[in-house]
């Protein structure tokens, strides 16, 4: 069944979009990453203009993240104080990001910038997460087999960053660190939310685990909590300033996303933290490889370079 998307100016199959929304929602509940890092490239692969894919996907992430947060909230896996600080930084970052998006679009470079950002960030984050998760899985296997295992190391090492002023005690995360560090992380992720149409979870989750030292179980729910407000701000600004939010496409993605997030949260509690990080790393690298392939292959038309070879 075909339906016309007014802002994207194209027709798509309703069931394909619903399926994509459900898959992204599932990932949101399972990994706490919003799923935009996968959905935005998939929409581009389907032929949706990159600027519209970014603006619309930010809207879809809001609903799937709300659904995922409710599931984690019931299990007590949301650090509200940490989430509010991350959100504050994210608001500033996403606002700046939308203005940057508008400027790049006026120069005609936004499609290329979107693709390059995905390739760089997904490649780096996916590679680092895969290496770490494989090491963690090997360690746990040796432990299960009764082998000699080195003493468990901390997830993060204290540095001058943790000695910054404005220290706050985060009781749910069992941390006592400067509020400046999570605020900076939120700022950076907010910019990515506006430029890449993502919740930023693929950056936020590892940063919260390895830089802040938060427990994996609390990280997922807290990440989704801040994603709700930051992407809502980005969506509002993208709609009013850049007119890149396709409401019809967003509604279809929302319907699938809300259901998928609940299912993903149920599956997430059955897997270990190392297993979750391994799966997420493989998916991140897979999307990165596809984008890189589309970037380096010769497009059908020269002016299509940087947009997946499609117009």
C-alpha positions as CSV (number, residue, x, y, z in Angstrom):
1,X,0.0,0.0,0.0
2,X,1.6,3.3,-1.2
3,X,1.3,6.6,0.6
4,X,2.6,10.0,-0.5
5,X,5.0,12.0,1.8
6,X,4.4,15.7,1.2
7,X,7.6,17.1,2.5
8,X,9.8,14.4,1.1
9,X,7.8,14.6,-2.2
10,X,7.7,10.8,-2.8
11,X,5.6,7.7,-2.4
12,X,6.5,4.9,0.0
13,X,5.1,1.5,1.1
14,X,3.3,1.9,4.4
15,X,4.2,-1.5,5.7
16,X,7.9,-1.0,5.0
17,X,7.9,2.3,7.0
18,X,6.0,0.7,9.9
19,X,8.4,-2.2,9.9
20,X,11.4,0.1,10.0
21,X,9.8,2.1,12.9
22,X,9.2,-1.1,14.8
23,X,12.8,-2.3,14.4
24,X,14.1,1.1,15.5
25,X,11.8,1.1,18.5
26,X,13.0,-2.4,19.4
27,X,16.6,-1.2,19.4
28,X,15.7,1.8,21.5
29,X,14.3,-0.4,24.3
30,X,17.1,-2.9,24.0
31,X,20.2,-0.7,23.8
32,X,19.0,2.7,25.0
33,X,20.3,4.4,21.9
34,X,17.2,5.9,20.3
35,X,17.9,4.0,17.0
36,X,18.3,7.1,14.9
37,X,21.9,6.1,13.9
38,X,20.3,3.2,12.0
39,X,16.9,4.7,10.9
40,X,18.3,7.9,9.3
41,X,20.6,6.0,6.9
42,X,17.9,3.5,6.1
43,X,15.5,6.3,5.1
44,X,18.3,7.7,2.9
45,X,18.7,4.3,1.4
46,X,15.0,4.3,0.6
47,X,15.4,7.6,-1.3
48,X,14.2,10.0,1.3
49,X,16.2,13.3,1.0
50,X,18.9,13.4,3.8
51,X,17.7,16.7,5.2
52,X,14.1,15.4,5.5
53,X,15.4,12.0,7.0
54,X,17.3,13.9,9.7
55,X,14.5,16.3,10.7
56,X,11.8,13.6,10.7
57,X,13.8,10.9,12.4
58,X,14.4,13.2,15.4
59,X,10.7,13.4,15.8
60,X,10.3,9.6,15.7
61,X,13.0,9.1,18.3
62,X,10.9,11.1,20.8
63,X,8.1,8.6,20.9
64,X,10.1,5.5,20.9
65,X,12.3,6.9,23.7
66,X,9.3,7.8,25.8
67,X,8.0,4.2,25.5
68,X,11.5,2.8,26.3
69,X,11.9,5.1,29.4
70,X,8.6,4.0,30.8
71,X,9.7,0.4,30.7
72,X,13.1,1.2,32.4
73,X,11.5,3.6,34.9
74,X,9.4,0.7,36.3
75,X,12.6,-1.1,37.0
76,X,14.2,1.9,38.7
77,X,16.9,2.2,36.0
78,X,16.7,6.0,35.4
79,X,19.0,8.5,37.2
80,X,16.9,11.6,37.1
81,X,19.6,14.0,38.4
82,X,22.1,12.8,35.8
83,X,19.4,12.9,33.1
84,X,18.5,16.5,33.9
85,X,22.2,17.7,33.6
86,X,22.7,15.8,30.4
87,X,19.4,17.4,29.1
88,X,20.6,20.9,29.9
89,X,23.7,20.5,27.9
90,X,21.7,18.8,25.1
91,X,19.3,21.7,24.8
92,X,22.2,24.2,24.2
93,X,23.9,21.8,21.7
94,X,20.8,20.9,19.7
95,X,19.8,24.6,19.3
96,X,23.3,25.4,18.0
97,X,23.2,22.3,15.8
98,X,20.0,23.4,14.1
99,X,21.5,26.8,13.2
100,X,24.6,25.0,11.9
101,X,22.4,22.6,9.9
102,X,20.6,25.6,8.3
103,X,23.9,27.2,7.3
104,X,25.3,24.1,5.8
105,X,22.0,23.5,3.9
106,X,22.2,27.0,2.4
107,X,25.7,26.2,1.2
108,X,24.4,23.0,-0.4
109,X,26.7,20.8,1.6
110,X,24.4,19.3,4.2
111,X,23.9,15.9,2.5
112,X,27.7,15.3,2.3
113,X,28.2,16.4,5.9
114,X,25.5,14.1,7.1
115,X,27.1,11.1,5.4
116,X,30.6,11.9,6.5
117,X,29.5,12.4,10.1
118,X,27.9,9.0,10.1
119,X,30.9,7.2,8.6
120,X,33.4,8.8,11.1
121,X,31.4,8.5,14.3
122,X,29.9,5.1,13.7
123,X,33.3,3.7,12.6
124,X,35.1,5.0,15.7
125,X,32.5,4.2,18.2
126,X,31.6,0.8,16.8
127,X,35.2,-0.3,16.6
128,X,36.0,0.7,20.1
129,X,32.9,-0.9,21.6
130,X,33.5,-4.1,19.7
131,X,37.0,-4.4,20.9
132,X,36.1,-3.7,24.5
133,X,33.0,-6.1,24.5
134,X,35.0,-9.0,23.0
135,X,37.6,-8.5,25.7
136,X,34.9,-8.5,28.4
137,X,33.3,-11.6,27.0
138,X,36.6,-13.5,26.9
139,X,37.3,-12.5,30.5
140,X,33.8,-13.7,31.6
141,X,34.3,-17.0,29.8
142,X,37.7,-17.6,31.5
143,X,36.1,-16.9,34.8
144,X,33.2,-19.3,34.1
145,X,35.7,-22.0,33.1
146,X,37.6,-21.6,36.4
147,X,40.7,-20.1,34.8
148,X,42.9,-17.5,36.4
149,X,41.5,-14.1,35.8
150,X,43.1,-10.7,36.4
151,X,41.5,-8.5,39.0
152,X,38.5,-6.7,37.6
153,X,39.4,-3.2,36.4
154,X,37.3,-0.2,36.7
155,X,35.2,0.9,33.8
156,X,36.9,4.3,33.9
157,X,40.0,5.9,35.3
158,X,39.9,9.1,37.2
159,X,41.5,12.0,35.5
160,X,41.6,15.8,35.8
161,X,38.1,15.9,34.3
162,X,36.7,14.2,37.4
163,X,38.4,16.9,39.5
164,X,36.5,19.8,38.0
165,X,34.4,22.0,40.3
166,X,30.6,21.8,40.8
167,X,30.7,18.2,42.1
168,X,27.4,16.5,42.5
169,X,26.5,13.2,44.2
170,X,24.5,10.9,41.9
171,X,23.1,8.4,44.3
172,X,21.3,6.2,41.7
173,X,24.6,5.9,39.7
174,X,26.7,5.7,42.8
175,X,28.9,8.6,41.6
176,X,30.4,11.8,43.0
177,X,31.7,13.8,40.0
178,X,31.7,17.3,38.5
179,X,28.4,18.2,36.8
180,X,30.5,19.9,34.1
181,X,31.5,16.6,32.5
182,X,28.0,15.2,31.8
183,X,26.9,18.7,30.7
184,X,29.7,18.8,28.1
185,X,28.7,15.3,26.9
186,X,25.1,16.4,26.6
187,X,26.2,19.5,24.6
188,X,28.1,17.4,22.1
189,X,25.3,14.9,21.8
190,X,22.8,17.7,21.2
191,X,24.8,19.0,18.2
192,X,24.8,15.5,16.8
193,X,21.1,15.2,17.3
194,X,20.5,18.2,15.1
195,X,23.0,17.4,12.4
196,X,22.6,13.6,12.2
197,X,18.9,13.1,13.2
198,X,19.9,10.8,16.1
199,X,19.2,10.6,19.8
200,X,23.0,10.4,20.3
201,X,22.8,7.2,22.2
202,X,25.6,5.6,20.3
203,X,27.9,8.3,21.7
204,X,26.0,8.8,24.9
205,X,25.9,5.2,26.1
206,X,29.7,4.5,25.8
207,X,30.5,8.0,27.2
208,X,28.3,7.4,30.3
209,X,29.9,3.9,30.8
210,X,33.5,4.7,30.2
211,X,33.9,8.4,31.0
212,X,31.4,8.8,33.8
213,X,31.6,5.2,35.1
214,X,27.9,4.7,35.4
215,X,26.4,1.1,35.7
216,X,25.3,-0.3,32.3
217,X,21.7,-1.0,33.6
218,X,21.2,2.7,34.7
219,X,22.9,4.1,31.6
220,X,20.2,2.7,29.2
221,X,17.2,4.3,31.0
222,X,19.0,7.6,31.7
223,X,20.2,7.9,28.1
224,X,16.6,7.5,26.9
225,X,15.4,10.0,29.4
226,X,17.7,12.8,28.1
227,X,17.0,11.7,24.4
228,X,13.3,12.6,24.8
229,X,13.9,16.3,25.6
230,X,16.9,16.9,23.4
231,X,15.3,15.4,20.3
232,X,12.0,17.1,21.0
233,X,13.8,20.5,21.0
234,X,15.7,19.6,17.8
235,X,12.4,18.5,16.1
236,X,10.7,21.7,17.0
237,X,13.5,23.9,15.6
238,X,14.0,21.8,12.5
239,X,10.3,22.1,11.7
240,X,10.0,25.8,12.3
241,X,13.4,26.9,10.9
242,X,14.3,24.4,8.2
243,X,10.8,22.8,7.3
244,X,12.4,19.4,7.1
245,X,9.9,17.4,9.2
246,X,7.5,15.2,7.2
247,X,4.5,14.6,9.5
248,X,3.1,11.7,7.6
249,X,6.4,9.8,7.6
250,X,6.9,10.7,11.3
251,X,3.5,9.3,12.3
252,X,4.1,6.0,10.5
253,X,7.5,5.6,12.2
254,X,5.9,6.5,15.6
255,X,3.3,3.8,15.3
256,X,5.9,1.1,14.8
257,X,8.4,2.6,17.2
258,X,6.2,2.7,20.3
259,X,5.4,-1.0,20.1
260,X,9.0,-2.0,19.2
261,X,10.4,-0.2,22.3
262,X,8.4,-2.1,24.7
263,X,9.4,-5.4,23.2
264,X,13.1,-4.4,23.1
265,X,13.1,-3.4,26.8
266,X,11.8,-6.9,27.7
267,X,14.5,-8.6,25.7
268,X,17.2,-6.2,27.2
269,X,16.8,-7.5,30.7
270,X,17.6,-11.1,29.5
271,X,21.0,-10.2,28.1
272,X,24.3,-9.3,29.9
273,X,25.9,-5.9,29.5
274,X,28.8,-7.3,27.4
275,X,26.4,-9.1,25.1
276,X,24.3,-5.9,24.6
277,X,27.5,-3.9,23.7
278,X,28.7,-6.5,21.3
279,X,25.4,-6.6,19.4
280,X,25.2,-2.8,19.3
281,X,28.8,-2.5,18.0
282,X,28.2,-5.0,15.2
283,X,25.1,-3.0,14.1
284,X,26.9,0.3,14.2
285,X,29.8,-1.1,12.1
286,X,27.3,-2.6,9.6
287,X,25.6,0.8,9.0
288,X,29.0,2.5,8.7
289,X,30.2,0.0,6.1
290,X,27.0,0.5,4.0
291,X,27.4,4.3,4.1
292,X,31.1,4.1,3.2
293,X,30.3,1.8,0.3
294,X,27.7,4.2,-1.1
295,X,30.1,7.1,-0.6
296,X,33.1,5.5,-2.5
297,X,31.2,3.9,-5.3
298,X,30.7,6.0,-8.4
299,X,27.1,7.5,-8.3
300,X,24.8,7.4,-11.3
301,X,25.0,11.2,-11.5
302,X,27.8,13.4,-10.3
303,X,25.6,15.7,-8.3
304,X,24.3,12.7,-6.3
305,X,27.6,12.2,-4.5
306,X,27.3,12.1,-0.7
307,X,23.6,11.1,-0.8
308,X,23.9,7.4,-1.2
309,X,23.8,7.7,-5.0
310,X,20.0,8.3,-4.9
311,X,17.8,11.3,-5.7
